[in-house]
Amino acid sequence: MEFSYGQLLVTFTELALIKGCSQAAVSHAVRRGRISEAVVEKDGKRWLDRDLALELWDKNTVNTANSKVRNADPVEPEPRDAEELEAAINKLPEDAIPELNESRARREHYQAELAKLQVTQQRGELVPVDEVKKEAFNIGRAVREALSNLADRLSHQLAGEVDPVVIHKLLTDEHRAALLELAGGEEG
């Protein structure tokens, strides 16, 4: 078979990768005549017309229980013009490599975001989550201890008191003192 423009030529190894088999299996298929019509001589080398080889492989290869390859991999045709190429690129997932200018713009955007985070962290406006969790835990423990100690401090004073106003004042004063101690300030 002679080479004509528009054919996509692949090596035996590349066809093996497409089919998920060994290069020896492709060579065997050529020797046995299953895909020999797809062989193209170009510049003294043997190539395969990819589309014809895939078609012949599927047509002339019998699937058995031992076959490793059941179906051909889907092969998308090459885009014919810039519009088809752009449509194919737009269908790519978000993490696929976009065009160079878009990649540069994204990189600059994320570097600016990173620089902004670093500046806010250096100003002390942004702190690590671990530090916040640790401090919140310590504050919670201090509140728990201060409030659980109220009963021990007030139980003897309240045991003999019968006036609700005095009891309320004692409880309020102790709560306020405990909260002020936690806040690190004094009433004033």
Stockholm file with secondary structure:
# STOCKHOLM 1.0

chainA/1-188         MEFSYGQLLVTFTELALIKGCSQAAVSHAVRRGRISEAVVEKDGKRWLDRDLALELWDKNTVNTANSKVRNADPVEPEPRDAEELEAAINKLPEDAIPELNESRARREHYQAELAKLQVTQQRGELVPVDEVKKEAFNIGRAVREALSNLADRLSHQLAGEVDPVVIHKLLTDEHRAALLELAGGEEG
#=GR chainA/1-188 SS CCCCTTCCEECHHHHHHHHTSCHHHHHHHHHTTSSGGGEEEETTEEEEEHHHHHHHHHHHCCCCTTCSCCSCCCCCCCCSSHHHHHHHHHTSCTTSCCCHHHHHHHHHHHHHHHHHHHHHHHHTSSCCHHHHHHHHHHHHHHHHHHHHHHHHHHHHHHHTCCCHHHHHHHHHHHHHHHHHHHHTCCCC
#=GC SS_cons         CCCCTTCCEECHHHHHHHHTSCHHHHHHHHHTTSSGGGEEEETTEEEEEHHHHHHHHHHHCCCCTTCSCCSCCCCCCCCSSHHHHHHHHHTSCTTSCCCHHHHHHHHHHHHHHHHHHHHHHHHTSSCCHHHHHHHHHHHHHHHHHHHHHHHHHHHHHHHTCCCHHHHHHHHHHHHHHHHHHHHTCCCC
//
